Amino acid sequence: MPPTDVTIEKLIYGGDGLAHDGGSTIFVPFVLPAERVGISPVEQKKKFVRARLDRVVSPSPDRATARCRHFSVCGGCHYQHIPYDAQLTFKAEILRETLRRIGHVDWTGPIATYPSQPWAYRNRAQWKVRAPKEARNDQDGEATPESKSKDVPLAIGYFQAASTTLCAVEDCSILSPLLLKTLLSLRGALAEGKLPRQLREIEAFANPDDSKLLLTATFSGYPSHAEEHVRTFRLLVPEMESLLFHDPTRDRMELFGPGFLEYPVRDTKYRVGHFSFFQVNRFLVDDLQKAVTDGESGKLAIDLFAGVGLFSAALAGNFERVIAVESNPAATRDMETNVLGLRNIEVRTAVVEKYLDKYRESKPDLIVLDPPRDGLEPGTAKRLAAVAPARITYVSCEPPTLARDLGPLVEAGYSIADIQLFDLFPQTFHMETIVRLVRRM
């Protein structure tokens, strides 16, 4: 397929616009519906073509100027060319279509949408560290000869979309102010050679008032003189509460600090460790917890994929008994601390699918599930329906897997009561969805 002009029909999940030309289905990034754009193919398959946006021939009146200089190169954001109110409208439309197309769930009711502050919202970031000229296909964590040279300074940033090529960044408008300050401090230190050359990734997690953070530094080979590097990190990031050095090539870890920070949500402080999952939007965590837990009550609630207990602790006030199931031992250790004093919560370290297979207790009043992007394992939705809770609340960060999992639940006798869209990820195609289901009698 040669370069050509196409008209964008609609936006689809994943950040692209959809077009057709000569019998081909074409996916194009950074576009808006009804725009006429010039494209060049970058990947051609039997059923579709992925294209590069070369120019906008006829721009939409809604098109905005991206705030970030790295937009369209960095793989982190997809929608900075779309005004924020329009992003919310498109996401609701995409969610509705995805449920219908994949799950055959034709939801005609309203989708309540909860906006975020559109900038400076992220409390967690994962930055890649590479030499600027490092090989494109470096996926094994090993440094290339160019990156080993002490004459080539290391850079920090994000991978380009669908690539392992580094986009070294000088700014990131979706980070909290403390995370941005940390990124720029690390960027300067790497340019000056103050950090070990084995460094490959840094993950940072900040508390909601941006006063403290955790840092996890991943290396391709544990650095010598580690204590000296710890002192350097502390000088660069004085807000650092805890630092973890991790060398996965030798399965070696060393902790400098308590290993966690406290994250307040409404009236509870949650301990969150280096390897525990927590929601990334610092403005909407309270509202998300409230939407999942408030108004629920009964004898038994089960929280699947419970993480550090964000929902479990809140449910404990209105249920006689709560069972929290989580497979990550690091998260369950945090959760056990977070629910101390709540005698009606039982923490189970178990794979959710195996837990459901062996479930022999009474029918729960409520099951809450917040799985990772992959959703439920095959057959688990049917097993969940066989447990027969009166209500199910599914919290999802991936509409396609949500749609796939809802299909068997609806077939098994559940009706959707309402759908809520929490925009935890402004400027990106990602979205958080809460779907409430009730068992038909």
Summary of the structure (lengths in Angstrom):
residues: 441
radius of gyration: 23.2
end to end distance: 54.8
largest distance: 71.0
contacts: 1435
relative contact order: 0.11
helix: 23%
strand: 34%
